[in-house]
Amino acid sequence: MKVRLVVDGIEIPLNDFTQQIIGNVSAGMASSLRGVSQDWKNLRIMVERD
């Protein structure tokens, strides 16, 4: 699983452990939602502050 973190257009380097944590937590949350296929290929989460 490859995870990228981009903040205000700047890619933040992530080590393997951090990629694994972010990836597994995000995948688990998304997979538990109705309508999300268990064999998804790409997951994108965007967070914007007011």
Protein Blocks (a to p, Z undefined) as FASTA:
>chain_A
ZZdddeehiacdddfklmmmmmmmmmmmmmmpghiafkbfbdcdddddZZ
